Amino acid sequence: QVALVESGGGLVQAGGSLRLSCAASGNIYNINYMAWYRQAPGKQREFVARMSSGGSSYYDDSVKGRFTISRDNAKNTASLQMNSLKPEDTAVYYCNALVVNLERRLSEYWGQGTQVTVSS
């Protein structure tokens, strides 16, 4: 089993910054990718950013140029630096990972989520 634990959420004014972190632990051989999703009240969960083990990153258009994803493969951690935050960025942010375990099985995992609130 693998656990993903997020941290770093909070309340910030529009234009401000926050940094989210995600730490993966457990039965891990390697992590194919680590990603961030978010879910605003009354809306479906949506993709925010993803980074492969090789360092390739992908972003939703709504956050390009404002958010930056990073990874530390050795520590099985990922971060999301969020700058120039807007009220519409308010959501619960979830860490997501595609993990190869020690038995070489591939599984997807989700964290419990961390609240980000951006006030206008």
C-alpha positions in Angstrom: 0.0 0.0 0.0 1.1 3.6 -0.7 0.1 6.7 1.2 0.2 10.2 -0.3 0.2 13.1 2.3 -0.3 16.7 1.2 0.6 19.8 3.1 0.8 23.5 2.6 -2.8 24.6 1.9 -4.3 27.7 3.5 -5.9 31.0 3.0 -4.2 33.7 0.9 -5.2 36.9 -0.8 -5.5 37.2 -4.5 -2.1 37.8 -6.1 -0.4 35.8 -3.3 1.5 32.6 -3.3 1.3 29.2 -1.7 3.4 26.0 -2.0 1.9 22.6 -1.7 3.9 19.5 -0.9 3.1 15.8 -1.4 5.1 13.0 0.2 4.6 9.4 -0.9 5.5 6.5 1.3 5.0 2.7 1.5 5.4 -0.1 -1.1 7.2 1.9 -3.8 9.7 0.8 -6.4 9.4 3.9 -8.4 6.8 6.5 -9.3 5.9 6.9 -12.9 4.4 10.4 -12.5 3.2 12.7 -9.7 0.3 15.1 -10.4 -2.0 17.6 -8.8 -5.7 17.9 -9.3 -8.2 20.2 -7.7 -11.9 20.2 -7.0 -13.9 23.4 -6.3 -17.3 23.2 -4.6 -19.9 21.9 -6.9 -17.5 21.1 -9.6 -15.7 18.0 -10.9 -12.1 17.2 -10.0 -9.8 18.7 -12.7 -6.2 18.3 -13.7 -3.8 20.9 -12.7 -0.2 19.7 -13.4 1.8 16.5 -13.8 5.5 15.7 -13.8 7.0 12.4 -15.1 9.9 10.7 -13.5 12.0 12.0 -16.3 11.1 15.6 -15.5 8.6 16.3 -18.2 5.9 18.6 -16.9 2.4 19.4 -18.2 0.0 22.0 -17.0 -3.7 22.9 -17.5 -4.0 26.1 -19.5 -5.6 27.9 -16.6 -2.4 27.7 -14.5 0.3 27.9 -17.1 2.8 30.6 -16.2 1.6 30.8 -12.6 2.0 27.3 -11.2 5.2 25.2 -11.2 5.4 21.5 -10.4 8.6 19.9 -9.2 9.7 16.5 -7.9 12.4 14.9 -5.9 12.5 11.3 -7.2 14.9 10.2 -4.5 12.6 11.4 -1.7 9.3 10.5 -3.5 8.0 14.0 -3.1 6.3 16.6 -5.3 5.6 20.2 -4.8 3.3 22.7 -6.5 4.4 26.4 -6.3 1.4 28.5 -6.9 1.9 32.2 -7.7 -0.4 35.0 -8.7 -3.3 33.2 -7.1 -6.8 34.0 -8.2 -10.1 33.5 -6.3 -11.0 30.9 -9.0 -8.0 28.8 -7.8 -10.0 28.1 -4.6 -10.4 24.4 -4.3 -9.3 21.2 -2.5 -6.0 20.2 -4.1 -5.2 16.5 -4.4 -1.9 14.8 -5.0 -2.0 11.9 -7.4 0.6 9.4 -8.3 1.1 6.4 -10.6 3.2 4.0 -8.6 5.2 0.8 -9.4 5.4 -1.2 -6.3 8.1 -3.6 -5.2 6.2 -6.5 -6.9 6.3 -4.4 -10.1 2.6 -3.8 -10.1 1.2 -0.4 -11.3 -1.4 1.4 -9.2 -2.8 4.9 -8.9 -3.1 6.6 -5.6 -4.7 9.8 -4.2 -3.9 11.9 -1.2 -6.6 13.2 1.2 -6.5 16.7 -0.2 -5.6 20.1 1.2 -7.8 23.2 1.1 -6.6 26.3 -0.8 -8.7 29.4 -0.4 -7.9 32.6 -2.3 -9.8 35.7 -1.1 -10.5 38.6 -3.4 
